[in-house]
Amino acid sequence: MGRLAGCGVFDPVGDRVGRVRDVVVVYRKSSSPRVVGLVVEIPGRRRVFVSIGRITSIGSGQVITTGLINVRRFEQRGGEVRVIAEMIGRTVSFVNRSGDAVVEDVAVEKNRAGTWEVSQLFVRRPKHSASPFSRGSTEFATWQEVREQIRAGENQSAEHLIATYSDLKPADLANTLLDLPRERMLAVVGELPDNRLADVLEEMVESDQLEVLAALGDNRAADVLDNMQADDAADLIAQLPEDEGEHLLTLMEPEEAEDVRMLLAYGHDTAGGLMSPDPLVLSAEATVAEALALIRKHELAPAMAAAVCVTLPPYETPTGRLLGIVHFQRMLRYPPHERLGSILDEGLEVQVDTSAAEVTRILASYNLVSVPVVNGEDGLVGVVTVDDVLDHLLPDDWRSHEADDDLHTGPTPTISDPTLEEGERV
């Protein structure tokens, strides 16, 4: 399953249909769980069920289908178990020998009868050494050699599931978590590092954000808010009761809380309410080489790294008077020693109280990725990026599954024909 998760799904002519996100099995009394289908993510981040009868081959890092797929959103049925979401990380005991182990991976293969089933488990025994480098021994076991210690659907260790999802982008991980059973989702959330959870929360709708935040406890919630972008943290805190939001602000790091408080003071539909309070700032004497080194930082979002703001001192927001901005593409046209003050774009800024509609018009009119925001003294206080504007313009629930369906504009796989294979959804 470790190799199957995330691999491409293709139709018979080689066109990509989507990516595998999970395998659905059903338990049987006297034999290994039978595979009934795959959960496949198709364009639009929609997850659909592909019956195993529609799969012609699995191997070499790809899955080939008949090309006939029902694009109705996947909904787990009673008796079904998702291998990655629910089986990996589960504790099992050995039938004919002592000891427990944790399932780290699952192998599926086609048997002689032509049915796909769970063939082997890759399990890890508890470590017996006190060394921090010891992880315990591993081995393969058949389904018949082990017995689960908990019933299907109950919580299990989230550690291995997190490892399986380690390569997912925050938006994809957010969708993946929301597809899990609630208790399982909260267990995984509890194990995610603060910075990773912060990225994931930024990709959720407000109702889901509030549910996750409430489950964290105040201290952990404050730590996660510290790791969020200040504008996203402000939007989230603004949804809380005033006393609860203020309590979380007192638990946050003072510097991070100060940025959030500043953003909360502005109207939601103004430049001040949309902006990020941490623009890239340099002096007019800084060189192109210095500016390019600054925007190369890997933690910067592409939109934020699109331009550098040039101001008078001080260079921390609120800065001295804004002199102008220099876009990275312009930097590439000049030698490394060129001073930023000599290649400025001037007059491209908005006031903190500029309406969101006007900010959008300016970005569109001048083909900008970002625009600086200044206060009454023309001091730089932040920058509005195109993704901030898109978040404002799109419906509040655009990140939800239902909105994904409405916004789905990618190529749609062929809907299945009336002849249903075993396990097909109707």
RODODO-130797 format. One line per 2 residues: for each residue y negated, z negated, x negated of N, C-alpha, C, O. Coordinates in steps of 0.02 Angstrom, whole numbers. Each point is the difference from the previous one (the first is absolute). Example, Ala and Ser with C-alpha at 12.3 -4.5 7.8 and 13.67 -1.06 7.14 Angstrom:
// RODODO-130797
284,-390,-660,-59,0,45,-60,0,-45,1,-33,-52; -54,69,70,-59,-3,-42,-55,-37,39,-55,-8,-25;
This chain:
// RODODO-130797
60,0,-41,-60,0,41,-63,0,-42,-51,28,20; 54,-59,-80,-58,0,-44,-22,70,-17,-59,13,-7;
108,33,-1,-17,69,-16,-19,40,62,-38,48,-5; 65,-68,62,-12,38,61,-69,-15,30,-32,45,27;
9,-107,-33,-64,-19,30,-56,40,-32,-9,1,-61; -29,33,103,-57,38,-24,15,71,-20,-46,39,-14;
110,-19,12,16,67,-21,-17,50,56,-5,-18,58; -3,81,-77,-21,51,46,54,21,49,59,0,-17;
-82,18,77,45,28,51,-22,72,12,-59,13,12; 106,34,-16,-16,71,4,41,34,54,55,-22,17;
-83,77,9,38,40,48,42,51,-39,-6,3,-61; 47,37,94,45,45,-36,-34,51,-45,31,24,-48;
-93,-6,63,-34,51,-41,-42,-31,-56,-35,35,-36; 38,-102,30,-34,-33,-56,-68,-28,16,-33,-26,-45;
10,32,107,-65,-30,18,7,-75,9,48,-24,30; -96,-12,-57,3,-73,4,-15,-24,71,-50,21,30;
93,-64,-5,-8,-29,67,-34,-68,-4,-42,-16,42; 60,-24,-91,-27,-67,-7,33,-38,-56,26,30,-47;
-26,-97,53,30,-44,-51,43,-52,34,-16,-24,54; 71,6,-87,44,-52,27,-33,-68,-9,-23,-16,-55;
21,-23,108,-27,-68,-4,54,-53,12,-9,-57,-22; 64,74,54,53,-49,11,62,35,26,-2,58,19;
57,-95,-18,63,24,27,21,-48,56,-3,-61,-9; 23,88,65,19,-41,58,76,-1,6,33,52,1;
-5,-113,4,72,-8,6,16,-43,60,-43,-36,25; 105,39,-3,26,-46,51,62,-33,-28,41,32,-33;
-34,-97,47,58,-37,-25,62,15,42,-4,14,60; 61,-18,-94,65,9,34,44,-59,-18,-7,-30,-53;
53,13,98,41,-60,-9,47,4,-60,4,-47,-39; 30,103,30,54,3,-49,-14,47,-59,44,11,-41;
-103,16,37,-15,46,-55,-74,-4,-19,-38,-38,31; 19,76,-81,-68,-2,-25,-50,24,53,19,39,44;
-82,-61,-49,-51,25,47,-5,76,-2,4,30,-53; -12,-1,111,-4,73,6,-74,21,0,-41,-29,35;
26,81,-74,-68,27,-1,-10,43,62,39,46,13; -92,-60,25,-14,41,59,-60,46,-10,-9,47,38;
-32,-60,-89,-56,44,-12,-48,-26,-52,11,-53,-29; -64,90,18,-52,-17,-49,-66,-10,36,-14,33,50;
-27,-77,-77,-70,-5,21,-39,43,-49,-2,-13,-60; -30,65,86,-36,48,-41,-74,0,18,-18,1,59;
-24,-3,-110,-72,3,10,-22,72,-6,7,31,-52; -34,-3,107,-23,69,2,-76,1,-5,-31,-53,5;
0,111,-14,-73,3,-4,-34,-37,57,23,1,57; -79,-34,-74,-34,-42,49,23,-72,-5,-18,-42,41;
60,27,-92,28,-67,-12,40,-25,60,9,-60,10; 16,107,29,43,-18,57,72,-7,-24,24,40,-40;
10,-92,64,70,-11,-18,45,18,58,-8,-25,56; 56,68,-70,45,25,52,72,-13,-20,15,-13,-58;
28,16,107,72,-10,-12,33,69,-8,-9,44,42; 47,-36,-96,38,61,-11,74,-19,2,25,-35,-44;
9,58,95,71,-16,7,39,24,-61,-15,53,-29; 65,-91,9,42,19,-57,34,67,14,19,36,-47;
-10,-20,111,29,65,17,-45,58,-17,23,57,-3; -88,-71,-7,-47,52,-19,-8,6,-76,-40,40,-23;
78,-79,-14,-4,1,-74,58,42,-26,58,-13,15; -75,64,-54,53,43,-28,21,-21,-70,57,12,-20;
-102,-45,-17,19,-24,-67,-48,-54,-23,-59,0,18; 85,-46,-58,-40,-53,-32,20,-1,-73,58,-8,-16;
-106,16,-28,16,-1,-71,-54,34,-41,-43,35,27; 46,-47,-93,-47,31,-47,-73,-14,18,-44,42,-9;
33,-103,35,-69,-20,16,-30,33,60,-61,0,7; 101,30,36,-27,32,59,50,-3,58,60,-8,-10;
-86,15,70,40,2,60,-13,66,35,-58,19,9; 110,16,10,-7,64,35,20,-10,73,53,-28,15;
-96,52,31,14,-6,71,13,68,30,-8,52,-33; 28,-52,95,9,63,37,-67,32,17,-3,57,22;
-51,-96,-31,-67,24,18,-19,-18,71,-57,13,20; 103,-42,18,-14,-18,70,-11,-75,4,47,-39,-8;
-109,19,21,-17,-71,-1,-39,-18,63,-47,36,19; 66,-90,13,-38,-27,56,-57,-41,-29,12,-49,-35;
-75,67,51,-57,-33,-31,-24,-61,38,-55,-25,-13; 95,1,61,-17,-63,33,3,-58,-49,45,-3,-42;
-95,-42,46,-3,-55,-48,63,-43,2,27,-15,53; -5,-5,-113,60,-41,-5,-10,-69,30,-51,-33,-13;
99,11,53,2,-68,26,71,-26,-10,49,29,23; -44,-85,-58,65,-29,-14,33,-26,63,-32,-33,40;
96,48,-32,37,-21,59,43,-61,-15,16,-15,-58; 3,-19,110,44,-58,-8,65,19,-33,31,51,17;
-10,-92,-65,62,14,-36,-9,41,-62,45,5,-41; -105,25,33,-13,39,-60,-30,-44,-55,-37,-47,15;
54,62,-76,-26,-37,-58,-29,50,-49,32,50,-16; -91,-63,-9,-30,42,-51,18,-27,-69,-10,-59,-16;
38,103,-25,27,-22,-64,-54,-29,-45,8,-56,-26; -62,92,15,-52,-24,-45,-37,-59,30,-12,-50,-34;
-7,55,96,-41,-52,31,38,-64,14,-29,-54,-2; 95,59,15,36,-59,24,62,-18,-41,21,-59,1;
9,105,-36,62,-16,-35,-12,-18,-73,30,-47,-26; -75,84,-7,-15,-15,-70,-35,-68,-4,-47,-13,37;
70,-30,-82,-26,-67,-6,39,-52,38,-15,-59,-2; 67,81,38,40,-45,40,51,-37,-44,27,30,-47;
-14,-92,62,49,-40,-38,69,10,30,9,-4,61; 41,15,-105,69,8,22,44,-47,-40,-17,-20,-56;
74,3,83,51,-39,-36,62,43,-7,14,43,41; 24,-56,-95,61,38,-12,57,-28,42,6,-60,9;
37,105,17,53,-20,45,57,-34,-37,24,-53,22; -2,80,-78,60,-24,-34,-16,-39,-64,46,-15,-39;
-108,0,27,-18,-40,-59,-65,-37,15,-36,17,47; 22,-66,-86,-58,-42,13,-64,34,-25,2,46,-41;
-56,-70,67,-65,24,-24,-37,42,51,29,31,44; -95,-30,-53,-44,40,42,-35,52,-43,2,-3,-61;
-33,50,94,-38,52,-34,-52,28,47,3,-11,61; -51,47,-88,-53,32,39,7,75,-5,10,27,-55;
-15,7,111,7,73,1,-64,31,-29,-55,-11,26; 62,50,-81,-57,33,-30,-2,74,16,-54,30,-2;
111,0,17,1,70,18,62,15,41,49,-37,-2; -51,92,37,55,20,44,15,73,-11,-46,42,-3;
110,-25,-3,21,69,-7,30,25,66,39,-36,32; -56,97,-12,30,31,59,33,65,-21,-26,35,-43;
82,-19,73,33,63,-15,41,23,60,14,-39,46; 5,102,-48,39,28,55,74,-12,-13,25,14,-55;
11,-41,106,72,-13,-8,41,62,18,-27,52,16; 92,-60,-19,44,57,13,-6,26,71,12,59,12;
-31,-102,34,-8,21,70,-66,36,12,-14,24,55; -27,-20,-108,-64,34,7,-56,-44,25,-54,25,18;
66,-91,-16,-51,-47,24,-33,-34,-60,33,-21,-47; -99,15,50,-36,-36,-53,4,-75,14,-9,-22,57;
22,-16,-111,6,-73,8,-21,-34,-64,-6,31,-53; -5,-97,59,-15,-41,-60,63,-6,-41,51,-25,23;
-54,50,-85,60,1,-42,2,-58,-50,54,-29,-11; -111,11,-18,-2,-53,-50,-67,-38,5,-50,27,22;
53,-89,-45,-60,-40,-8,-9,-16,-73,48,-14,-36; -110,16,13,-17,-22,-67,-31,-69,8,-54,-7,29;
87,-45,-55,-21,-68,13,-14,-37,-66,26,18,-53; -68,-69,58,-16,-41,-58,16,-73,15,-22,-27,51;
61,-3,-95,17,-71,7,-59,-43,-25,-40,24,-40; 35,-87,64,-54,-44,-23,6,-12,-75,55,-2,-27;
-112,-6,-7,1,-12,-71,23,-72,-14,-15,-46,38; 52,38,-92,25,-66,-19,-34,-27,-62,10,-57,-20;
-52,98,-10,-36,-21,-60,-70,-22,19,-29,26,48; 2,-73,-86,-68,-24,12,-52,47,-29,-60,-8,12;
82,57,-51,-46,47,-32,-37,40,53,30,25,48; -96,-17,-56,-39,40,48,18,74,-2,-17,37,46;
52,-15,-99,18,70,-6,68,15,32,20,58,5; 15,-110,16,65,10,31,-9,16,74,-38,-33,35;
72,86,-12,-5,19,70,66,-4,37,4,16,59; 49,-38,-93,64,-4,32,39,65,-8,-29,53,-11;
95,-57,16,42,58,-10,1,44,62,-12,-23,56; 26,87,-66,3,48,55,70,31,3,36,2,-49;
-19,22,108,64,34,9,0,40,64,-44,-8,42; 93,52,-36,9,39,62,52,-34,43,47,-31,-25;
-55,37,90,49,-29,47,4,45,61,-50,30,21; 108,-25,7,7,36,63,-20,-45,57,-6,-60,-8;
-6,90,67,-20,-39,58,54,-50,19,-16,-55,23; 79,73,-32,55,-44,19,7,-60,-46,31,-50,18;
-61,53,-78,6,-55,-48,-52,-55,10,3,-52,-33; -51,63,78,-53,-49,9,-9,-16,74,24,36,44;
-59,-90,-32,-16,-19,68,-72,-24,1,-21,-40,-42; -18,64,90,-70,-20,4,-5,-73,22,39,-24,40;
-88,-10,-68,-10,-71,17,-49,-9,58,-6,-55,27; -28,109,-9,-46,-4,57,14,58,46,29,51,-20;
-49,-58,82,11,53,49,-48,57,-11,-55,-9,-28; 75,67,49,-43,59,-6,-66,-12,35,-2,-26,56;
-53,44,-89,-66,-7,30,-36,-63,-22,-61,-5,10; 96,-44,-39,-33,-60,-24,-33,13,-67,15,49,-34;
-61,-95,15,-37,9,-62,45,-5,-60,50,-36,0; -67,73,-51,33,-5,-64,-52,6,-55,-59,10,14;
81,-17,-76,-47,2,-55,-41,64,2,26,55,10; -92,-62,-19,-45,58,1,-9,31,-69,-30,53,-6;
55,-86,-46,-14,21,-68,24,72,-14,-37,40,-29; 98,-25,51,27,66,-15,-30,54,43,-6,58,-22;
-14,-75,82,-34,48,42,-68,19,-30,-19,58,1; -16,-107,-28,-64,13,-32,10,46,-60,-40,46,-10;
92,-57,-28,14,44,-57,14,71,23,-21,48,-33; 56,-40,88,15,66,27,-64,36,20,-4,61,-8;
-45,-98,33,-61,30,24,-56,0,-52,-58,13,16; 74,-27,-78,-51,-11,-51,-42,63,-14,-58,-6,-20;
86,65,32,-36,62,-15,-41,26,59,-35,51,-7; 39,-84,64,-37,25,58,-75,-12,-8,-21,-51,-27;
-18,99,51,-72,-9,2,-16,-52,54,39,-9,47; -97,-26,-54,-16,-54,48,4,22,73,26,-38,42;
-50,97,-25,2,23,69,72,8,24,16,-17,57; 27,44,-100,70,9,19,36,-67,5,42,-10,44;
-59,-36,-90,32,-66,3,-22,-38,63,39,-35,30; -102,43,-11,-24,-32,62,40,25,60,22,-40,41;
-12,105,-37,40,28,55,71,-25,-2,30,-15,51; -2,12,-112,69,-23,-8,8,-72,23,48,-16,35;
-95,-27,-54,4,-70,20,-5,-8,76,36,-40,30; -80,79,1,-9,-5,72,60,26,38,7,-14,59;
35,54,-92,61,25,32,57,-52,-2,50,7,35; -58,-58,-77,53,-51,-7,-3,-49,59,-52,-8,32;
109,-25,-18,-3,-55,48,-52,-52,-22,-9,-10,-60; -24,-22,107,-57,-42,-17,18,-54,-52,-38,-8,-48;
93,-27,58,17,-53,-48,14,27,-69,-17,-30,-50; 49,89,48,14,32,-64,-65,22,-33,-8,-7,-61;
-38,34,100,-63,22,-26,-39,-58,-31,-28,6,-54; 27,-63,90,-37,-58,-25,33,-29,-63,-34,-26,-44;
101,32,40,35,-24,-61,-19,43,-60,-11,-27,-54; 6,92,64,-20,45,-55,-73,-12,-19,-16,-2,-59;
-26,-7,109,-71,-15,-13,-7,-63,-43,-42,-3,-45; 84,-46,59,-3,-62,-37,18,7,-73,-20,-42,-41;
58,95,24,22,10,-69,-44,50,-38,5,4,-62; -47,33,96,-42,50,-34,-53,-35,-42,-28,-51,21;
13,78,-80,-57,-27,-40,-65,7,39,-6,44,43; -41,-88,-57,-63,0,38,-36,67,-3,-26,23,51;
23,7,-110,-37,63,-6,34,57,38,-34,43,29; 101,-43,-29,37,52,37,-9,-11,75,-9,49,37;
12,-111,-15,-9,-14,71,-71,17,22,-11,24,56; -38,-36,-99,-69,17,16,-7,75,12,-32,21,48;
63,19,-91,-3,73,9,33,21,66,-24,45,34; 79,-78,-18,37,16,62,-41,-20,61,-4,39,48;
-27,-98,-49,-40,-22,57,-57,48,15,-18,11,58; -11,17,-111,-55,47,10,21,63,38,-43,36,27;
108,-23,-25,26,59,34,26,-15,71,28,45,32; -36,-106,-9,25,-18,67,-57,-2,50,-58,-8,-18;
75,15,82,-49,-10,53,-17,-74,5,38,-42,-23; -95,27,53,-25,-69,0,49,-49,32,8,-56,-24;
25,76,79,46,-46,33,58,-19,-45,21,-58,-1; 5,106,-38,54,-15,-47,-25,-41,-58,35,-44,-25;
-96,59,2,-30,-40,-54,-4,-74,20,18,-44,-38; -42,32,99,-9,-68,23,67,-36,7,5,-60,-15;
47,96,37,66,-30,6,27,-21,-68,27,-55,-8; -34,99,-41,24,-15,-67,-40,-57,-31,28,-46,-30;
-94,49,38,-43,-52,-29,17,-68,29,0,-50,-37; 14,47,101,15,-65,32,65,-29,-26,9,-61,0;
37,104,-22,65,-23,-24,-2,-23,-73,49,-29,-24; -104,42,-11,-2,-15,-72,-18,-72,-16,20,-25,-52;
-56,-9,96,-27,-65,-18,-69,11,-32,-12,52,-30; -32,-100,37,-69,8,-20,-9,16,-74,-37,46,-18;
71,-83,-26,-10,10,-72,24,69,-22,-34,34,-38; 94,-13,61,24,66,-19,-44,54,31,-13,51,-32;
-9,-61,94,-44,48,32,-64,10,-41,-23,57,-8; -5,-111,-16,-61,5,-41,14,37,-65,-42,40,-22;
99,-52,-9,18,36,-61,6,75,12,-22,41,-41; 52,-23,97,8,71,17,-68,31,14,-14,56,-22;
-29,-91,58,-67,25,14,-39,10,-64,-40,47,-6; 50,-90,-43,-32,9,-66,19,66,-32,-40,30,-36;
101,-7,49,25,62,-31,-16,62,40,11,56,-24; -37,-63,84,-19,57,41,-68,27,-20,-40,-36,-30;
27,99,46,-67,26,-8,-47,-41,44,17,-18,56; -76,3,-82,-45,-45,36,-16,25,70,-4,-40,47;
-5,106,-39,-17,25,67,58,-7,48,-10,-14,59; 72,24,-84,59,-10,43,9,-73,17,17,-17,57;
-28,-27,-106,6,-72,13,-52,-22,51,14,-41,44; -75,69,-49,-52,-18,48,18,23,70,-11,-37,49;
38,97,-43,21,25,66,53,-44,31,0,-13,60; 46,-11,-102,54,-42,25,-26,-69,21,17,-25,53;
-58,-5,-95,-27,-66,16,-44,3,62,-4,-49,38; -29,105,-27,-43,7,58,39,-2,65,-29,-14,53;
94,27,-55,42,-2,60,24,-70,16,26,-12,55; -35,-35,-101,23,-69,10,-52,-41,37,-59,17,-2;
79,-72,34,-49,-47,26,-46,-24,-56,22,-7,-57; -84,-5,73,-50,-14,-52,20,-58,-45,-8,4,-61;
34,-59,90,17,-58,-41,60,15,-45,3,-25,-56; 44,65,81,58,17,-41,-20,45,-57,24,-8,-57;
-68,57,71,-23,44,-52,-39,-37,-54,8,13,-59; -49,-60,80,-39,-40,-48,45,-43,-43,-12,-9,-59;
65,-18,89,47,-41,-38,34,42,-55,7,-23,-56; 14,84,73,31,43,-50,-49,19,-55,19,4,-58;
-81,6,76,-51,17,-50,-9,-57,-50,-11,12,-59; 15,-74,83,-7,-58,-46,59,-6,-47,-6,-28,-54;
65,56,74,59,-3,-43,3,57,-49,37,-3,-49; -75,56,61,0,58,-45,-38,-15,-64,-37,-49,-4;
48,91,-47,-39,-6,-61,-74,10,16,-16,46,38; -29,-87,-65,-70,3,18,-31,70,-7,-39,21,43;
56,14,-96,-29,66,-11,23,50,53,-40,39,26; 105,-42,-9,26,45,51,-28,-18,69,-18,44,39;
13,-109,-25,-27,-22,64,-73,20,8,-22,16,55; -15,-17,-110,-71,18,3,-8,73,22,-43,16,41;
85,28,-69,-3,71,19,16,9,75,-32,38,35; 83,-75,-12,20,7,70,-55,-26,46,-14,30,51;
-16,-87,-69,-54,-27,41,-58,49,5,-30,8,53; 15,25,-108,-55,48,0,15,57,49,-44,21,38;
105,4,-39,19,55,44,0,-21,73,-18,39,43; 38,-101,-30,1,-25,69,-70,-6,29,-8,-2,61;
-43,0,-104,-68,-7,24,-28,66,28,-50,0,35; 83,56,-51,-24,65,23,38,22,62,56,-22,13;
-87,65,26,33,27,59,60,43,-19,1,33,-51; 50,-35,94,62,35,-15,-11,75,-6,34,33,-39;
-82,-5,77,-10,72,0,-62,20,-40,-34,49,17; 20,-86,-70,-55,17,-46,28,12,-69,57,-17,-15;
-98,45,-28,21,12,-69,19,-65,-34,49,-3,-38; -86,-51,52,16,-64,-29,67,-26,22,36,-31,-39;
-18,44,102,65,-22,25,57,42,-25,57,-24,-3; -70,87,-15,53,45,-23,12,-3,-75,54,16,-23;
-104,-37,-15,1,9,-72,50,-45,-36,21,-52,25; -5,73,-85,36,-42,-48,-52,-29,-48,-42,38,-24;
43,-103,11,-54,-31,-39,11,2,-76,-35,-35,-36; 82,75,13,14,2,-72,-4,72,-27,50,26,-24;
-108,5,26,-7,68,-27,4,-1,-76,-7,-52,-32; 17,111,4,-2,7,-73,-72,9,-21,-34,46,22;
10,-90,-66,-71,-1,-19,-7,4,-75,34,-36,-37; -78,80,13,-17,5,-70,-75,9,-8,-35,14,49;
10,-22,-109,-71,9,-13,-14,74,-15,46,39,-12; -110,-21,13,-19,69,-15,15,19,-72,6,59,-16;
0,-109,-28,13,13,-71,75,9,-14,18,21,-55; 24,-38,103,72,9,-11,17,74,-6,-35,42,26;
88,-28,-62,19,69,-14,53,25,49,32,-39,36; -23,105,-36,53,30,40,68,-29,-21,43,-12,42;
-34,2,-106,64,-28,-24,13,-69,29,56,-15,19; -107,-26,-15,8,-67,29,16,4,74,42,-38,26;
-76,84,8,12,7,72,72,25,14,33,-25,46; -10,73,-85,68,25,10,52,-54,-15,52,-3,33;
-66,-39,-82,46,-55,-15,3,-49,58,52,-29,15; -110,19,18,-3,-47,56,40,25,60,35,-39,31;
-40,104,-15,34,25,59,74,12,-12,37,14,47; -15,-19,-110,72,9,-14,42,-61,19,61,5,0;
-92,-61,16,38,-60,15,48,14,57,-19,24,53; 83,-40,-64,53,19,47,-7,-36,67,25,26,50;
-57,-84,-48,-4,-37,64,-53,27,47,-5,-22,57; -35,69,-80,-53,27,42,27,51,49,41,43,-18;
-63,-47,80,18,51,49,-36,65,-18,-56,-2,-26; 86,60,39,-31,64,-18,-70,8,28,-45,24,-36;
34,-44,98,-67,8,30,-51,-43,-36,-57,21,-9; 76,-81,-11,-46,-45,-35,-16,26,-70,-55,-11,-26;
103,45,-5,-9,25,-68,-33,68,-3,-7,30,-53; -14,-4,111,-29,68,2,-70,3,-30,-22,54,-20;
-12,-111,16,-69,1,-25,-18,-68,-30,30,-51,17; -78,52,-62,-26,-60,-31,-73,-8,21,-38,48,-2;
19,-108,22,-69,-14,19,-39,-23,-61,25,-38,-41; -86,62,34,-43,-16,-57,-60,-40,26,-36,24,44;
26,-83,-71,-53,-45,25,-39,-30,-58,18,5,-59; -72,-38,78,-35,-44,-47,36,-67,0,37,-14,47;
-46,-27,-100,33,-66,-1,-26,-44,56,-57,8,21; 98,-56,4,69,-16,-21,49,51,27,-15,39,46;
75,-39,-75,50,51,17,56,-26,44,50,34,10; -58,-94,16,47,-28,50,-36,0,67,-59,-19,4;
94,38,49,-32,3,66,-21,-69,23,36,-49,-11; -95,43,43,-50,53,8,-35,16,-66,-26,-45,-33;
25,108,15,-26,21,-65,-75,9,2,-33,-12,50; 7,35,-107,-68,23,-1,-5,66,37,49,23,30;
-107,8,-32,-12,61,39,51,55,-18,14,12,-58; 11,20,110,47,56,-10,-39,61,-25,-49,20,30;
72,8,-86,-32,59,-28,33,65,24,-33,52,7; 98,-56,7,36,59,22,75,-8,-12,23,-54,-19;
14,106,30,72,-1,-11,20,60,-42,-35,50,-3; 93,-56,-30,28,55,-39,72,9,22,41,-45,-9;
-25,104,37,68,14,21,44,18,-60,-24,30,-48; 88,-48,52,43,10,-58,6,74,-19,7,16,-59;
-11,29,108,5,71,-17,-61,22,-41,7,42,-44; -65,-71,59,-60,16,-39,8,-26,-72,-22,32,-48;
53,-91,42,10,-28,-67,41,48,-44,-13,6,-60; 62,27,91,44,43,-39,-36,62,-27,27,34,-44;
-86,-20,69,-37,59,-23,-46,-15,-59,-32,45,-26; 30,-109,5,-45,-20,-53,39,-32,-58,55,-25,10;
-84,27,-70,34,-30,-58,5,-76,8,-40,-30,36; 88,-1,-70,11,-73,7,-61,-42,-16,-8,-55,27;
-37,79,-72,-56,-42,-20,-60,6,47,-50,-35,-10; 53,79,61,-56,9,46,-15,-65,38,45,-34,23;
-110,18,-18,-21,-60,37,3,13,75,-20,54,23; 44,-104,15,5,9,73,-69,10,31,-6,36,50;
-45,-67,-78,-67,6,28,-27,71,2,-45,15,39; 74,29,-79,-25,69,-3,37,47,47,-18,58,6;
71,-83,27,40,45,44,8,-30,70,51,10,32; -100,-48,-10,4,-35,64,-7,47,60,-36,49,-3;
71,-67,57,-15,26,67,-40,-55,35,23,-56,8; -85,73,12,-44,-50,30,-8,11,75,10,56,26;
-28,-110,9,-15,5,71,61,0,46,-7,13,60; 66,-26,-87,61,-2,41,20,-73,10,47,-24,-32;
-81,-10,78,17,-69,16,-18,-15,72,-37,38,31; 63,-93,-5,-15,-21,68,-19,-74,-1,19,-37,-45;
-56,16,96,-18,-70,7,58,-39,32,43,29,32; -43,-95,-40,54,-41,27,5,4,75,54,-9,29;
-111,22,5,1,3,72,6,71,28,-7,11,60; 21,38,-104,11,68,23,62,2,43,51,-30,-16;
-55,66,72,57,1,46,60,37,-31,-8,41,-44; 67,-59,68,61,33,-24,-2,75,13,24,39,-40;
-53,-20,97,-5,71,17,-42,37,-51,16,56,-20; -72,-87,-1,-43,32,-50,33,3,-68,-6,50,-36;
42,-102,18,38,1,-63,50,57,0,7,36,-50; 28,-27,106,48,54,6,-34,68,-8,26,44,-33;
-84,-37,64,-37,64,-4,-20,15,-72,4,58,-22; -26,-109,-14,-21,10,-70,59,19,-44,-5,46,-41;
61,-80,50,59,17,-40,21,73,13,17,36,-46; -18,-17,110,21,68,18,-51,52,-24,19,53,-25;
-84,-68,33,-52,49,-16,-2,15,-75,-11,58,-20; 22,-108,-21,-5,9,-72,68,3,-35,5,-1,-61;
49,6,102,68,5,-28,15,-56,-50,26,12,-54; -43,-74,75,9,-58,-44,65,-36,15,25,2,56;
2,-34,-107,57,-44,8,-22,-71,10,35,-40,31; -95,23,-56,-27,-67,7,-76,4,-1,-29,48,-24;
-4,-100,51,-73,-3,1,-21,-72,-13,27,-46,31; -75,35,-76,-23,-68,-15,-38,-30,59,-31,35,40;
34,-102,-36,-36,-37,52,-50,-46,-35,18,-36,-46; -81,38,69,-52,-40,-32,-32,-47,51,3,11,60;
-35,-64,-86,-36,-47,43,-73,19,3,-19,54,-23; -22,-97,52,-71,16,10,-38,10,-65,-52,33,1;
76,-60,-56,-34,8,-65,31,57,-40,-13,6,-60; 55,36,92,35,55,-33,50,-24,-52,19,38,-45;
1,-101,50,53,-25,-43,68,19,28,11,-4,60; 35,25,-103,67,21,21,40,-61,22,5,-49,-36;
24,52,97,41,-55,25,72,21,13,44,-42,9; -30,107,-8,68,22,13,4,75,3,-48,35,-16;
106,-10,37,10,72,7,48,12,58,50,-35,8; -67,84,34,44,20,54,40,61,-23,-30,50,-21;
95,-54,26,43,56,-19,26,36,62,-3,-27,55; 28,87,-65,22,40,56,57,-33,38,5,8,61;
37,-46,-96,55,-34,36,-27,-56,44,30,-16,52; -86,-16,-72,-31,-51,43,-24,32,65,8,-29,54;
-37,88,-59,-25,35,59,57,23,44,-4,-5,61; 58,30,-91,58,22,40,30,-59,38,17,8,59;
-12,-66,-91,25,-59,35,-43,-16,61,26,-21,52; -91,32,-59,-46,-15,55,5,52,56,-4,-18,59;
13,82,-77,-1,53,49,65,5,39,0,17,59; 57,-31,-92,64,6,34,9,-55,52,-32,-53,-6;
74,63,56,13,-52,50,24,-64,-32,31,2,-54; -44,-59,86,19,-65,-29,74,-4,-14,20,-35,-47;
21,70,87,73,-6,-8,30,60,-37,59,15,8; -101,19,-49,25,62,-31,59,-12,-47,38,47,-14;
-31,-109,-11,56,-14,-45,65,-17,37,53,-2,-30; -58,-9,96,60,-20,38,46,59,10,-19,58,-10;
82,-73,29,50,52,11,-23,49,54,9,60,-6; -38,-87,61,-20,43,54,-55,48,-23,0,58,19;
-46,-84,-59,-53,43,-26,28,52,-47,-24,57,-2; 75,-76,-37,33,49,-44,25,59,40,-6,57,-21;
34,-71,80,26,54,42,-58,45,22,6,61,1; -63,-93,19,-56,39,24,-32,41,-55,-24,56,12;
24,-83,-74,-34,34,-55,47,47,-38,-22,34,-46; 85,-32,65,49,40,-36,-18,74,5,0,29,54;
-14,1,-113,-19,70,-1,42,40,-48,-10,61,-6; 57,-93,-29,41,35,-49,53,42,34,7,-3,61;
31,41,-101,53,41,28,53,-43,33,24,-48,-31; -6,64,92,48,-39,38,70,29,-7,9,59,14;
40,-99,-36,68,26,-5,25,23,69,-23,-23,52; 71,68,-54,28,27,62,32,-55,41,38,-40,-26;
-53,38,91,30,-49,44,72,18,12,18,58,5; 23,-109,0,72,11,5,19,38,63,-34,-3,51;
90,39,-56,24,37,58,38,-46,47,12,-57,-17; 7,81,76,31,-44,50,69,-24,-19,25,-48,29;
8,80,-78,67,-21,-20,-6,-60,-47,-24,7,-56; 45,-66,79,-10,-61,-37,60,-15,-44,57,3,22;
-71,-20,-85,51,-23,-46,13,-74,12,-36,-33,38; 87,6,-70,16,-70,6,-59,-43,-22,-26,10,-55;
5,-57,97,-55,-45,-16,-68,29,14,-50,-33,-11; 46,96,36,-66,30,13,-37,-39,54,31,-27,46;
-97,24,-53,-42,-36,49,-19,47,57,-11,60,-10; 8,-89,69,-21,40,58,-58,-35,33,-26,24,50;
